[in-house]
Amino acid sequence: MDRPHDRRGLRHLRPRRRHCGAHHVPRRLAERGELMVKPTQITNNIRALRGELTQADLARELGVSRQTIIAIEQGKYSPTLELAFRLARVLGAPLDEVFQYPEG
């Protein structure tokens, strides 16, 4: 029996949500818990410390996307504490040399 309003046939009419939250964080990054959405005062020296290592190579070594590395380098997002420690270890630098937080 054909029903004119079969739900299965209407799926393509619903808009697909590609982002999470009001700040439009890509869902895959939010689900992994790698990024915080709120702006940060934390600065970093990742670009200088990675030297010849490309963003893609660093991302691959850490098991994250290149977009995650870009967002962290640009100060748009803060990594989780675990990812920050892994970043420092891969870069061969102490955590406080990789990331800085302003005093006061």
C-alpha positions as CSV (number, residue, x, y, z in Angstrom):
1,M,0.0,0.0,0.0
2,D,1.5,3.3,-1.1
3,R,1.2,6.1,1.4
4,P,1.8,9.6,0.0
5,H,3.6,10.8,3.2
6,D,5.9,7.9,3.9
7,R,8.5,9.2,6.3
8,R,11.3,7.2,4.7
9,G,10.8,9.1,1.5
10,L,11.1,12.5,3.2
11,R,14.5,12.1,4.7
12,H,16.2,13.9,1.9
13,L,13.9,17.0,2.5
14,R,15.2,17.6,6.1
15,P,18.2,19.9,6.3
16,R,21.3,18.1,7.5
17,R,23.1,19.6,10.5
18,R,26.8,19.7,9.9
19,H,27.9,21.7,13.0
20,C,27.5,21.4,16.7
21,G,26.5,24.4,18.9
22,A,26.3,28.1,18.2
23,H,30.0,28.4,17.4
24,H,29.8,26.0,14.4
25,V,32.4,23.6,15.6
26,P,32.7,20.7,13.2
27,R,30.8,17.8,14.8
28,R,33.7,15.3,14.5
29,L,36.0,17.6,16.5
30,A,33.4,18.2,19.2
31,E,32.6,14.5,19.5
32,R,36.2,13.6,20.0
33,G,36.5,16.1,22.8
34,E,39.6,17.6,21.3
35,L,38.4,21.2,21.2
36,M,36.8,23.7,23.5
37,V,34.5,26.2,21.9
38,K,35.0,29.2,24.1
39,P,37.7,31.8,23.2
40,T,41.0,31.4,25.0
41,Q,43.8,33.5,26.4
42,I,46.2,30.7,26.0
43,T,48.9,31.3,23.4
44,N,51.3,28.8,21.9
45,N,54.6,28.3,20.0
46,I,53.5,25.3,18.1
47,R,54.4,26.7,14.7
48,A,57.9,27.7,15.8
49,L,58.5,24.5,17.7
50,R,57.4,22.1,14.9
51,G,60.2,23.4,12.6
52,E,60.2,21.3,9.4
53,L,57.3,19.1,10.6
54,T,54.2,19.9,8.6
55,Q,50.8,20.4,10.2
56,A,49.7,17.2,8.4
57,D,52.6,15.2,9.8
58,L,52.0,16.6,13.3
59,A,48.3,15.8,13.1
60,R,49.0,12.2,11.9
61,E,51.5,11.6,14.7
62,L,48.9,12.8,17.3
63,G,45.9,11.1,15.7
64,V,44.0,14.3,15.1
65,S,42.9,16.2,11.9
66,R,45.1,18.9,10.3
67,Q,42.2,21.3,11.0
68,T,42.6,20.6,14.7
69,I,46.3,21.6,14.5
70,I,45.4,24.8,12.5
71,A,42.8,25.8,15.0
72,I,45.1,25.3,18.0
73,E,48.0,27.1,16.3
74,Q,45.7,30.1,15.5
75,G,44.5,30.2,19.1
76,K,40.9,29.6,18.1
77,Y,40.6,26.5,20.3
78,S,42.3,25.0,23.3
79,P,43.3,21.4,23.2
80,T,42.3,19.0,26.0
81,L,44.9,18.6,28.7
82,E,45.8,15.2,27.3
83,L,46.3,16.5,23.8
84,A,48.4,19.4,25.1
85,F,50.7,16.9,26.9
86,R,51.0,14.7,23.8
87,L,51.7,17.8,21.7
88,A,54.5,18.8,24.0
89,R,56.0,15.3,24.0
90,V,55.9,15.1,20.2
91,L,57.5,18.6,19.9
92,G,60.2,17.6,22.4
93,A,59.5,20.7,24.6
94,P,58.1,21.3,28.1
95,L,54.4,22.0,28.3
96,D,55.0,25.6,29.4
97,E,57.2,26.3,26.4
98,V,54.5,25.1,24.1
99,F,51.6,26.8,25.8
100,Q,51.5,30.1,27.8
101,Y,48.8,31.7,29.9
102,P,49.0,35.4,30.8
103,E,49.7,36.3,34.4
104,G,47.2,38.2,36.5
